[in-house]
Amino acid sequence: MAPLPGNGFPGNGQQEPARPRPQPLRARSSAERFISKLRAFVKHEAEKNKSQWKTMGPAKVAVPSPSDFLQKHSKEPKLAPRKKEQDGKKLPALSVPRRTYRPVIRIKKNFISRNALAVIRGVPKKPRHFCVDSRQGDKYLLEPSGLVPKYIKKKDYGVTPKYVTQRNEEIKREEEEYEASVVEQLKKRALKQLSDEEKTSLLQGLKKNWEETNREFQCLPVLTDTRYKKMHKAKVEMKLKQLEHDIEALEKHKWVYIANE
């Protein structure tokens, strides 16, 4: 095809320049690839640090031959061979016997006559009592069956065991000791009777305290608008009530007892 005239477009008189053809790609050879300078050093280090058992599977070991198979009693411990007597002669025996030597005394016994005498002189066996409980004749010993009253015929049947009596004595002794300690404590805290003079003086002191408290109560303000006034008034009233109760108790009873401290 002839080029169009002009600057490459139709209608111009200029000629279009020729374009270069694309070259096909070719593979690089192994000689042209990049090779590190430390390749040999890295291989050497990897082989040096690798253990033999860290690979895939154990190291190569010589395989046993088929003729060397496991035989019977091959792993049992073998005893040392016996020492042969020198020139077929036995060693001379010791003239003195050892400490562990026990002489064997052989006595001839006639076991037939001994057994016959034992049977003749022996006490005959007592017949064993049985109990039959079925038509077919099934029987069992009567003594261990529980039908024979052998326990109630024992000498110590119904007797209190020793450990029970011993325990009862210990309990009784502990109770006596406790009662003695209680009596002793009561004696220490024995009551004391007031005499007439002490009672009179005590009554006079209580009445005097009541008069002073009553005077204090009369002096209290009529209006208790604060919390302190209310608490003080309640305290004085409680004190008056307690004094009146004590005076009444002393006047009511003729004899008065107090505890020793």
CORQUIHU-V899086 format. One record per backbone hydrogen bond with DSSP energy under -0.5 kcal/mol. NH is the residue of the N-H (numbers start at 1). CO is the residue of the C=O. If there is no record, write none. Layout:
((NH	CO) (NH	CO))
//
This chain:
((8	14) (12	5) (12	9) (13	5) (32	29) (33	30) (39	36) (42	38) (43	39) (44	40) (45	41) (46	42) (47	43) (48	44) (49	45) (50	46) (54	51) (55	52) (57	55) (68	65) (69	67) (74	71) (88	85) (89	86) (101	98) (105	103) (106	104) (107	105) (109	107) (111	109) (114	110) (115	111) (116	112) (117	113) (118	114) (119	115) (120	116) (121	117) (122	118) (131	140) (133	138) (137	134) (140	131) (142	129) (145	142) (146	143) (147	142) (148	142) (149	147) (150	148) (154	151) (157	154) (159	156) (165	161) (166	162) (167	163) (168	164) (169	165) (170	166) (171	167) (172	168) (173	169) (174	170) (175	171) (176	172) (177	173) (178	174) (179	175) (180	176) (181	177) (182	178) (183	179) (184	180) (185	181) (186	182) (187	183) (188	184) (189	185) (190	187) (192	258) (194	256) (199	195) (200	196) (201	197) (202	198) (203	199) (204	200) (205	201) (206	202) (207	203) (208	204) (209	205) (210	206) (211	207) (212	208) (213	209) (214	210) (215	211) (216	212) (217	213) (218	214) (219	215) (220	217) (224	222) (225	223) (230	226) (231	227) (232	228) (233	229) (234	230) (235	231) (236	232) (237	233) (238	234) (239	235) (240	236) (241	237) (242	238) (243	239) (244	240) (245	241) (246	242) (247	243) (248	244) (249	245) (250	246) (251	247) (252	248) (253	249) (258	192) (260	190))
//
